[in-house]
């Protein structure tokens, strides 16, 4: 990814974004390495199951939890470690943005599910409101920032951070509904954000700009692309029948058992995702043609772009109407975490 951004980036700040991405993720990895190295020195073994299922004293366990949580938070990312992601997304080429949104951001969420919730459940229970407030602040703050952006990629990047922070609610709800919702949202976010970044790449290949001010009435010139992007936008703010709706609904229901107040404010904050998503779509595909910006090249989706986007379209719709395709895999495994915790 460092080479992706630094060499094939699209703007002059690509070197700055590449180094920022490298040093932020390196700092998170150092914290994780310190935690596991300390576990190895304490227990004398590097066996995965032995180290993570061993007993630790309360202060040591608290120390390990904080190191691992903040190390994984850089990968998600949560507030205030989110600074590197918008820069990396904006400067990266379209394949780099898809890899970031679809794969790399899921590593932090998976690590929290696999390490913290399986091994340090008592500390996470003691710090549950601290963790929920971090997720809430990250979700609301990045949603508000997305409303003020003029770069299309930055809007989707901050939307990506907001959705990843919202998925943290389900992880710390400590019930099967929240865990399944967060697990499902990892899939939904990977599909939806990747599709949105691919759509931005389609526009950038034709018109060589990502500034939202220069776009309007694209629906007239690119009707097929407008239809696909409309479905992706619906999924981005969790419209019923799309893949993100299932995860957001389960996280909200699961969070009610922990804190009605925080989940209520978070559910109200989901309105912000509706606002900036519909603003983005309306500003690009409708409106009035700009007086001093004339689009000279009219081309709808080529065959390769059509095949790629229709694949994401079917995944969004099929998983939205048939979520059991994922739940059949996740339910039995996530139930083990709940049983161990109880």
C-alpha positions as CSV (number, residue, x, y, z in Angstrom):
1,X,0.0,0.0,0.0
2,X,2.9,2.3,0.7
3,X,4.1,1.8,-2.9
4,X,0.6,2.0,-4.2
5,X,0.0,5.4,-2.7
6,X,3.5,6.8,-3.1
7,X,4.1,5.8,-6.8
8,X,0.7,5.5,-8.4
9,X,-1.1,8.2,-6.4
10,X,-3.0,10.8,-8.3
11,X,-2.0,14.1,-6.7
12,X,1.1,16.0,-5.4
13,X,0.4,15.0,-1.7
14,X,0.9,11.3,-2.5
15,X,4.3,11.1,-0.7
16,X,2.9,12.8,2.4
17,X,-0.1,10.4,2.4
18,X,2.1,7.4,1.9
19,X,4.5,8.3,4.8
20,X,1.5,9.2,7.0
21,X,-0.1,5.8,6.2
22,X,3.1,4.0,6.9
23,X,4.0,5.6,10.3
24,X,0.4,5.5,11.7
25,X,0.0,1.8,10.9
26,X,3.6,1.1,12.1
27,X,2.9,2.8,15.5
28,X,-0.2,0.7,15.9
29,X,1.8,-2.5,15.1
30,X,4.5,-1.5,17.6
31,X,1.9,-1.4,20.4
32,X,0.6,-4.8,19.4
33,X,4.1,-6.2,19.2
34,X,4.9,-4.9,22.7
35,X,1.8,-6.6,24.1
36,X,2.5,-10.0,22.5
37,X,6.2,-9.9,23.4
38,X,5.3,-9.1,27.0
39,X,2.9,-12.1,27.0
40,X,5.6,-14.3,25.6
41,X,8.0,-13.2,28.4
42,X,5.4,-13.7,31.0
43,X,4.2,-17.1,30.0
44,X,7.3,-18.5,28.2
45,X,5.3,-19.6,25.2
46,X,4.2,-18.1,21.9
47,X,1.4,-20.6,21.3
48,X,-1.7,-18.7,20.2
49,X,-4.2,-20.6,22.3
50,X,-2.0,-20.9,25.4
51,X,-1.1,-17.2,25.6
52,X,-4.6,-15.9,25.0
53,X,-6.4,-18.3,27.3
54,X,-4.0,-17.9,30.2
55,X,-4.7,-16.2,33.4
56,X,-3.2,-12.7,34.0
57,X,-3.3,-10.5,37.0
58,X,-5.7,-7.6,36.8
59,X,-3.3,-4.8,36.2
60,X,-1.3,-6.8,33.6
61,X,-4.5,-7.8,31.8
62,X,-5.6,-4.1,31.8
63,X,-2.2,-3.1,30.4
64,X,-2.5,-5.8,27.6
65,X,-6.0,-4.8,26.7
66,X,-5.1,-1.1,26.3
67,X,-2.1,-1.8,24.2
68,X,-4.0,-4.2,21.9
69,X,-7.1,-2.0,21.7
70,X,-5.2,1.2,20.7
71,X,-3.0,-0.8,18.3
72,X,-6.1,-2.3,16.6
73,X,-7.8,1.1,16.7
74,X,-5.2,2.5,14.3
75,X,-6.2,-0.2,11.8
76,X,-10.0,0.4,12.0
77,X,-9.4,3.5,12.5
78,X,-11.1,5.1,15.5
79,X,-10.9,8.7,16.8
80,X,-8.3,10.2,17.1
81,X,-6.2,7.8,14.9
82,X,-8.3,8.3,11.8
83,X,-6.2,11.1,10.3
84,X,-4.3,8.8,7.9
85,X,-7.3,7.2,6.2
86,X,-8.8,10.2,4.3
87,X,-5.4,11.2,3.0
88,X,-4.6,7.6,2.0
89,X,-7.9,7.2,0.2
90,X,-7.7,10.5,-1.6
91,X,-4.2,10.0,-2.8
92,X,-4.4,6.3,-3.6
93,X,-5.5,5.1,-7.1
94,X,-8.9,3.3,-7.3
95,X,-7.5,-0.2,-6.8
96,X,-5.7,1.0,-3.7
97,X,-8.8,2.6,-2.3
98,X,-10.7,-0.7,-2.9
99,X,-8.0,-2.7,-1.1
100,X,-8.1,-0.2,1.9
101,X,-11.8,-0.2,2.2
102,X,-12.5,-3.8,1.4
103,X,-9.7,-5.6,3.2
104,X,-7.3,-3.6,5.3
105,X,-9.9,-1.9,7.5
106,X,-11.4,-5.3,8.4
107,X,-8.1,-6.5,10.0
108,X,-8.6,-4.2,13.1
109,X,-12.2,-5.3,13.5
110,X,-11.3,-9.0,13.2
111,X,-8.5,-8.6,15.7
112,X,-10.8,-7.1,18.2
113,X,-13.3,-9.9,17.7
114,X,-10.6,-12.6,17.9
115,X,-8.3,-11.3,20.6
116,X,-10.0,-8.8,22.9
117,X,-13.5,-10.4,23.0
118,X,-12.2,-13.9,23.3
119,X,-9.5,-13.3,25.9
120,X,-10.0,-10.1,27.8
121,X,-13.7,-10.1,28.3
122,X,-13.6,-8.9,31.9
123,X,-11.6,-5.8,31.1
124,X,-13.8,-5.0,28.1
125,X,-16.8,-5.4,30.4
126,X,-15.3,-2.9,32.9
127,X,-14.5,-0.4,30.2
128,X,-17.6,-0.9,28.2
129,X,-19.0,2.7,28.4
130,X,-15.5,4.1,27.7
131,X,-15.4,2.0,24.5
132,X,-18.9,2.8,23.5
133,X,-18.2,6.5,23.9
134,X,-15.1,6.3,21.7
135,X,-17.1,4.5,19.0
136,X,-20.0,7.1,19.4
137,X,-17.6,10.1,19.1
138,X,-15.8,8.6,16.1
139,X,-19.1,7.9,14.4
140,X,-20.7,11.3,14.9
141,X,-17.5,13.4,14.4
142,X,-16.6,11.8,11.1
143,X,-20.2,12.0,9.8
144,X,-20.2,15.7,10.5
145,X,-16.9,16.1,8.7
146,X,-18.2,14.3,5.7
147,X,-20.9,16.9,5.4
148,X,-18.3,19.6,4.9
149,X,-16.1,18.0,2.2
150,X,-15.9,19.0,-1.4
151,X,-13.8,16.0,-2.6
152,X,-16.0,13.0,-3.5
153,X,-13.4,10.5,-2.3
154,X,-13.1,12.3,1.1
155,X,-16.8,12.1,1.6
156,X,-16.7,8.3,1.1
157,X,-13.6,8.0,3.2
158,X,-15.1,9.7,6.2
159,X,-18.3,7.7,5.6
160,X,-16.1,4.6,5.7
161,X,-14.6,5.7,9.1
162,X,-18.1,6.4,10.5
163,X,-19.4,3.0,9.5
164,X,-16.4,1.2,11.0
165,X,-16.8,3.1,14.3
166,X,-20.5,2.2,14.3
167,X,-19.6,-1.5,13.9
168,X,-17.7,-1.3,17.2
169,X,-21.0,-0.9,19.1
170,X,-22.0,-4.4,18.2
171,X,-18.6,-5.9,19.3
172,X,-18.9,-4.4,22.8
173,X,-22.7,-5.1,23.2
174,X,-21.7,-8.6,24.4
175,X,-24.8,-10.3,23.0
176,X,-25.3,-12.4,19.9
177,X,-27.3,-9.7,18.1
178,X,-24.6,-7.1,18.4
179,X,-21.8,-9.5,17.4
180,X,-23.7,-10.8,14.4
181,X,-24.6,-7.3,13.4
182,X,-21.0,-6.1,13.5
183,X,-19.8,-9.3,11.7
184,X,-22.3,-8.7,9.0
185,X,-21.5,-5.0,8.7
186,X,-17.9,-5.9,8.1
187,X,-19.1,-7.7,4.9
188,X,-21.6,-4.9,4.0
189,X,-19.1,-2.1,4.4
190,X,-16.4,-4.0,2.4
191,X,-18.9,-4.4,-0.5
192,X,-20.5,-1.0,-0.4
193,X,-17.5,1.1,0.1
194,X,-15.5,-0.7,-2.5
195,X,-18.4,-0.2,-5.0
196,X,-18.5,3.5,-4.2
197,X,-14.8,3.9,-4.7
198,X,-15.0,2.1,-8.0
199,X,-17.8,4.4,-9.1
200,X,-15.6,7.4,-8.2
201,X,-12.8,5.8,-10.3
202,X,-15.2,5.6,-13.2
203,X,-15.9,9.3,-13.0
204,X,-12.3,10.3,-12.5
205,X,-11.1,8.3,-15.5
206,X,-13.5,10.3,-17.7
207,X,-13.4,13.8,-16.3
208,X,-10.1,13.9,-14.3
209,X,-11.5,15.7,-11.3
210,X,-13.0,14.6,-7.9
211,X,-14.2,18.0,-6.8
212,X,-18.0,17.8,-6.4
213,X,-18.5,21.3,-7.6
214,X,-17.7,20.5,-11.2
215,X,-20.3,17.7,-11.5
216,X,-24.0,17.9,-12.3
217,X,-26.6,16.1,-14.4
218,X,-24.5,13.0,-14.9
219,X,-27.7,11.0,-15.0
220,X,-28.4,12.4,-18.4
221,X,-25.1,11.3,-19.8
222,X,-24.6,8.0,-17.9
223,X,-27.9,6.4,-17.1
224,X,-26.6,2.9,-16.3
225,X,-23.9,4.2,-14.1
226,X,-26.4,6.5,-12.3
227,X,-28.7,3.4,-11.6
228,X,-25.8,1.4,-10.1
229,X,-24.5,4.3,-8.0
230,X,-28.0,4.9,-6.7
231,X,-28.1,1.4,-5.3
232,X,-24.7,1.8,-3.8
233,X,-25.7,5.1,-2.1
234,X,-28.9,3.4,-0.7
235,X,-26.7,0.7,0.8
236,X,-24.3,3.3,2.2
237,X,-27.0,4.7,4.5
238,X,-28.6,1.4,5.3
239,X,-31.8,1.4,3.2
240,X,-34.0,-1.7,3.9
241,X,-33.3,-4.4,1.4
242,X,-29.6,-3.6,1.1
243,X,-26.7,-5.3,2.8
244,X,-25.8,-2.5,5.3
245,X,-29.4,-2.3,6.7
246,X,-29.1,-5.8,8.2
247,X,-25.9,-5.0,10.2
248,X,-27.1,-1.6,11.3
249,X,-30.4,-2.9,12.5
250,X,-28.9,-5.8,14.5
251,X,-26.3,-3.5,16.1
252,X,-29.0,-1.0,17.1
253,X,-31.2,-3.8,18.6
254,X,-28.2,-5.4,20.4
255,X,-27.1,-2.1,21.8
256,X,-30.4,-1.4,23.5
257,X,-29.6,-4.1,26.1
258,X,-26.4,-2.2,27.1
259,X,-27.3,1.6,26.9
260,X,-30.5,2.9,25.4
261,X,-29.2,6.5,25.6
262,X,-26.0,6.0,23.6
263,X,-27.7,3.8,21.0
264,X,-30.6,6.3,20.7
265,X,-28.1,9.1,20.0
266,X,-26.2,6.9,17.6
267,X,-29.4,5.9,15.8
268,X,-30.2,9.6,15.4
269,X,-26.7,10.2,14.1
270,X,-27.4,7.7,11.3
271,X,-29.6,10.4,9.8
272,X,-26.3,12.2,9.1
273,X,-25.3,9.4,6.8
274,X,-28.6,9.8,4.9
275,X,-27.9,13.5,4.5
276,X,-24.4,13.4,3.1
277,X,-25.1,10.3,1.0
278,X,-28.2,11.8,-0.7
279,X,-26.4,15.2,-1.0
280,X,-23.5,13.5,-2.8
281,X,-25.8,11.6,-5.2
282,X,-28.1,14.6,-5.9
283,X,-25.1,17.0,-6.5
284,X,-23.4,14.7,-9.0
285,X,-26.3,13.2,-10.9
286,X,-28.9,16.0,-10.9
287,X,-29.0,19.8,-10.6
288,X,-28.1,22.3,-13.3
289,X,-25.2,22.2,-15.7
290,X,-22.4,24.4,-14.7
291,X,-22.1,27.6,-16.8
292,X,-18.3,27.5,-17.1
293,X,-17.7,23.8,-16.9
294,X,-18.7,21.9,-20.1
295,X,-18.3,18.1,-20.1
296,X,-16.9,17.4,-23.6
297,X,-16.7,13.6,-23.3
298,X,-19.9,11.5,-23.0
299,X,-19.5,7.8,-22.3
300,X,-21.6,5.4,-20.1
301,X,-20.1,2.3,-18.6
302,X,-17.9,0.2,-20.8
303,X,-18.3,-3.6,-20.7
304,X,-15.6,-4.2,-18.1
305,X,-17.0,-1.5,-15.8
306,X,-20.5,-2.9,-16.2
307,X,-19.5,-6.5,-15.3
308,X,-17.6,-5.3,-12.2
309,X,-20.4,-3.0,-10.9
310,X,-23.2,-5.5,-11.6
311,X,-21.3,-8.0,-9.4
312,X,-21.4,-5.5,-6.5
313,X,-25.0,-4.8,-7.3
314,X,-26.1,-8.4,-6.9
315,X,-24.0,-8.9,-3.7
316,X,-25.7,-5.8,-2.1
317,X,-29.2,-7.0,-3.1
318,X,-28.8,-10.7,-2.4
319,X,-27.2,-10.3,1.0
320,X,-29.7,-7.6,1.9
321,X,-32.7,-10.0,1.2
322,X,-31.0,-13.2,2.2
323,X,-28.6,-12.4,5.2
324,X,-28.7,-16.1,6.3
325,X,-26.0,-16.7,3.7
326,X,-23.7,-15.0,6.2
327,X,-25.4,-15.8,9.4
328,X,-25.2,-19.6,8.8
329,X,-21.4,-19.2,8.9
330,X,-21.2,-16.6,11.7
331,X,-23.9,-17.6,14.2
332,X,-22.3,-20.9,15.5
333,X,-18.8,-19.3,15.8
334,X,-19.9,-16.1,17.5
335,X,-22.2,-18.1,19.9
336,X,-19.0,-19.7,21.3
337,X,-17.7,-16.2,22.3
338,X,-21.0,-15.5,24.1
339,X,-21.0,-18.9,25.8
340,X,-17.3,-18.5,27.0
341,X,-18.1,-15.0,28.3
342,X,-21.1,-16.1,30.3
